[in-house]
Amino acid sequence: MSKLPWKTLLAGAAILAVTVFAYAQFSNGPMGRHGQMSQGGNMRQMHEQMMQGPGMQGSGGMHQGMNNGMQGGTGQHGEMHGQRSGLPAMPGQDASGTIQEVVAMLEADPATDWSKVNIAPLREHLIDMNEVTLRAAASERMLDNGIEIAVTGEGRTAAAIKRMVTAHVQVLASMGWNAKTEELTNGVKLTVTASDAVPLAKLKALGFMGIMVQGGHHQPHHLLMAKGEFMH
């Protein structure tokens, strides 16, 4: 067997070293880490590596991008969605999403008086809305000139009905509707009379919840409630 020149041997050793290094890098890459995770690797370290990756660091990180989007108007709001492409946009719970939106608006407003802000009443109001919308029983009876609805529930639901439905009559009155409530042991009886503003056919079609959403007053009230300027 002939002896190879020393330069040839040195070049072969260098190629071998590069190959070993590349294989080691590949083993530590996404597939390698996946293998380690499947074999009981450190899940927390994987999460940290993902959060430090290029996709999460744009414009100061995903959380910074979200903050900029909420505070910087329409342009940055669109940018936030661009940066979060492929990620869920919904907060996962409607009341939480409402509070998140209100808090973002308060933080974006330099005139916000934080000594008056109180989110707790807004949360209680949203719980009331949830109880009335999802848990209340509504027994509807058509009248010759309107609709009568017995809205009932137990415990927190009954209390929410008495607060929400009674207050909503004032909103209906401001719209020209003829509505009144009568307190029941476990709720209220809501009676709405047909008129030019709301014909009988429309009342029948709307039913309880269709009547309860009239006026679109909830959104501005939520902001005022959080500011401590309005109580339902």
C-alpha positions as CSV (number, residue, x, y, z in Angstrom):
1,M,0.0,0.0,0.0
2,S,1.5,3.3,-1.1
3,K,2.0,6.1,1.3
4,L,-0.2,9.2,0.8
5,P,1.4,12.6,0.8
6,W,0.9,14.5,4.1
7,K,-1.1,17.3,2.4
8,T,-3.6,14.7,1.2
9,L,-4.0,13.2,4.7
10,L,-4.5,16.7,6.2
11,A,-7.2,17.6,3.6
12,G,-9.0,14.3,4.4
13,A,-8.9,15.0,8.1
14,A,-10.4,18.5,7.5
15,I,-13.2,17.1,5.4
16,L,-14.0,14.5,8.1
17,A,-14.0,17.2,10.8
18,V,-16.4,19.4,8.8
19,T,-18.7,16.4,8.2
20,V,-18.8,15.6,11.9
21,F,-19.5,19.2,12.8
22,A,-22.4,19.5,10.3
23,Y,-24.0,16.2,11.6
24,A,-23.8,17.6,15.1
25,Q,-25.4,20.8,14.1
26,F,-28.2,18.9,12.3
27,S,-28.8,16.8,15.4
28,N,-29.2,19.9,17.4
29,G,-31.6,21.4,14.8
30,P,-35.4,21.2,14.8
31,M,-35.6,17.5,14.1
32,G,-32.9,16.7,16.6
33,R,-34.6,18.8,19.3
34,H,-37.9,17.0,18.4
35,G,-36.2,13.7,19.0
36,Q,-34.9,14.8,22.4
37,M,-38.3,16.1,23.3
38,S,-39.9,12.8,22.3
39,Q,-37.4,11.0,24.6
40,G,-38.1,13.2,27.6
41,G,-36.0,16.3,26.7
42,N,-36.5,19.6,28.5
43,M,-39.8,21.0,27.2
44,R,-39.2,24.4,28.9
45,Q,-35.9,24.8,27.0
46,M,-37.6,24.0,23.7
47,H,-40.2,26.7,24.5
48,E,-37.5,29.3,25.3
49,Q,-35.7,28.5,22.1
50,M,-38.9,28.9,20.1
51,M,-39.7,32.2,21.7
52,Q,-36.1,33.5,20.9
53,G,-36.4,32.5,17.3
54,P,-36.5,35.0,14.4
55,G,-40.3,34.7,14.1
56,M,-40.9,35.8,17.6
57,Q,-38.3,38.6,17.7
58,G,-39.6,40.9,14.9
59,S,-40.1,44.5,16.1
60,G,-39.0,43.7,19.6
61,G,-40.8,40.4,20.2
62,M,-44.4,39.2,19.8
63,H,-45.6,40.8,23.0
64,Q,-44.0,44.1,22.1
65,G,-45.6,43.9,18.7
66,M,-49.0,43.3,20.3
67,N,-48.5,46.3,22.6
68,N,-47.5,48.5,19.7
69,G,-50.4,47.4,17.7
70,M,-52.9,48.1,20.5
71,Q,-51.4,51.5,21.2
72,G,-50.4,52.8,17.8
73,G,-53.6,53.2,15.9
74,T,-54.8,51.5,12.7
75,G,-51.4,51.2,11.0
76,Q,-49.7,49.4,13.8
77,H,-52.8,47.4,14.5
78,G,-52.5,45.9,11.0
79,E,-48.8,45.4,11.5
80,M,-49.5,43.5,14.7
81,H,-51.8,41.1,12.8
82,G,-49.1,40.7,10.2
83,Q,-46.5,39.8,12.8
84,R,-48.9,37.3,14.4
85,S,-49.9,35.6,11.2
86,G,-50.8,32.0,11.8
87,L,-51.5,32.5,15.5
88,P,-54.9,32.6,17.2
89,A,-56.4,36.1,17.3
90,M,-59.2,35.5,19.8
91,P,-58.5,35.7,23.6
92,G,-60.4,32.5,24.2
93,Q,-63.3,33.9,26.3
94,D,-65.6,36.7,25.3
95,A,-65.7,38.5,28.7
96,S,-61.9,38.4,28.9
97,G,-61.7,39.7,25.3
98,T,-64.1,42.6,26.2
99,I,-62.0,43.6,29.2
100,Q,-58.8,43.3,27.2
101,E,-60.2,45.7,24.6
102,V,-61.3,48.2,27.2
103,V,-58.0,48.1,29.1
104,A,-56.1,48.6,25.8
105,M,-58.3,51.7,25.0
106,L,-57.7,53.1,28.4
107,E,-53.9,52.6,28.1
108,A,-53.9,54.2,24.7
109,D,-55.7,57.3,26.0
110,P,-53.3,59.8,27.7
111,A,-56.3,61.5,29.3
112,T,-57.3,58.3,31.3
113,D,-57.6,59.1,35.0
114,W,-56.4,55.9,36.6
115,S,-57.5,57.0,40.0
116,K,-61.1,56.6,38.8
117,V,-60.7,53.4,36.7
118,N,-62.2,50.3,38.2
119,I,-62.4,47.1,36.1
120,A,-64.2,45.1,38.7
121,P,-67.7,46.5,38.1
122,L,-67.3,45.8,34.4
123,R,-66.5,42.2,35.1
124,E,-69.6,41.8,37.3
125,H,-71.7,43.4,34.5
126,L,-70.3,40.9,32.0
127,I,-71.1,38.0,34.3
128,D,-74.7,39.4,34.5
129,M,-74.8,39.5,30.7
130,N,-73.6,35.9,30.5
131,E,-76.2,34.7,33.0
132,V,-79.1,36.4,31.2
133,T,-77.9,35.4,27.8
134,L,-77.0,31.7,28.5
135,R,-78.8,30.7,31.7
136,A,-82.1,32.5,31.9
137,A,-85.3,30.8,30.9
138,A,-87.5,32.9,28.7
139,S,-91.2,31.9,28.3
140,E,-92.8,34.0,25.6
141,R,-96.5,34.6,25.1
142,M,-97.8,36.6,22.2
143,L,-100.5,39.1,23.0
144,D,-103.0,40.8,20.6
145,N,-100.8,43.9,20.6
146,G,-97.4,42.8,21.8
147,I,-95.4,40.2,23.6
148,E,-95.1,39.1,27.2
149,I,-92.0,37.3,28.4
150,A,-91.4,35.7,31.8
151,V,-87.6,35.7,32.3
152,T,-86.6,33.5,35.2
153,G,-83.6,31.8,36.8
154,E,-82.1,30.7,40.1
155,G,-79.5,32.4,42.3
156,R,-77.1,34.6,40.5
157,T,-79.1,34.2,37.3
158,A,-82.3,35.6,38.9
159,A,-80.4,38.6,40.3
160,A,-78.8,39.3,36.9
161,I,-82.2,39.2,35.3
162,K,-83.7,41.8,37.6
163,R,-80.7,44.1,37.1
164,M,-80.4,43.7,33.3
165,V,-83.9,43.5,32.1
166,T,-85.3,46.2,34.3
167,A,-82.5,48.6,33.2
168,H,-83.0,47.7,29.5
169,V,-86.6,49.0,29.6
170,Q,-85.1,52.5,29.9
171,V,-83.1,52.0,26.7
172,L,-86.2,50.7,24.9
173,A,-88.1,53.8,26.0
174,S,-85.4,56.1,24.6
175,M,-86.0,54.4,21.2
176,G,-89.7,55.0,21.3
177,W,-90.7,51.4,22.4
178,N,-93.5,50.8,24.8
179,A,-92.0,48.4,27.4
180,K,-92.5,47.6,31.1
181,T,-91.4,45.1,33.7
182,E,-93.1,43.4,36.6
183,E,-90.9,41.7,39.2
184,L,-91.4,38.0,39.8
185,T,-90.0,35.9,42.6
186,N,-87.2,34.5,40.5
187,G,-87.0,37.1,37.7
188,V,-89.1,39.6,35.8
189,K,-92.0,39.7,33.4
190,L,-91.2,41.9,30.4
191,T,-94.1,43.2,28.3
192,V,-93.4,45.1,25.1
193,T,-96.4,46.6,23.1
194,A,-96.3,46.9,19.4
195,S,-96.2,50.3,17.9
196,D,-95.1,52.2,14.7
197,A,-91.5,51.9,16.0
198,V,-91.7,48.1,16.4
199,P,-94.6,46.3,14.7
200,L,-96.0,43.0,16.1
201,A,-94.4,40.8,13.5
202,K,-91.0,42.2,14.4
203,L,-91.6,41.6,18.1
204,K,-92.5,38.0,17.5
205,A,-89.4,37.6,15.3
206,L,-87.0,39.2,17.8
207,G,-88.1,37.3,20.9
208,F,-86.4,37.9,24.2
209,M,-82.7,38.2,23.2
210,G,-83.5,40.1,20.0
211,I,-85.2,42.7,22.2
212,M,-82.4,42.7,24.7
213,V,-79.7,43.6,22.1
214,Q,-81.7,46.7,20.9
215,G,-80.0,50.0,21.2
216,G,-76.3,49.0,20.8
217,H,-75.6,50.6,24.2
218,H,-73.4,48.0,25.8
219,Q,-70.1,48.9,24.1
220,P,-70.0,52.6,25.2
221,H,-71.4,51.7,28.6
222,H,-68.6,49.2,29.1
223,L,-66.0,51.8,28.6
224,L,-67.8,54.3,30.9
225,M,-68.2,51.6,33.5
226,A,-64.5,50.9,33.5
227,K,-63.7,54.6,33.8
228,G,-66.0,54.8,36.9
229,E,-68.4,57.1,35.1
230,F,-71.4,54.9,34.7
231,M,-73.1,52.2,36.8
232,H,-75.7,49.9,35.2
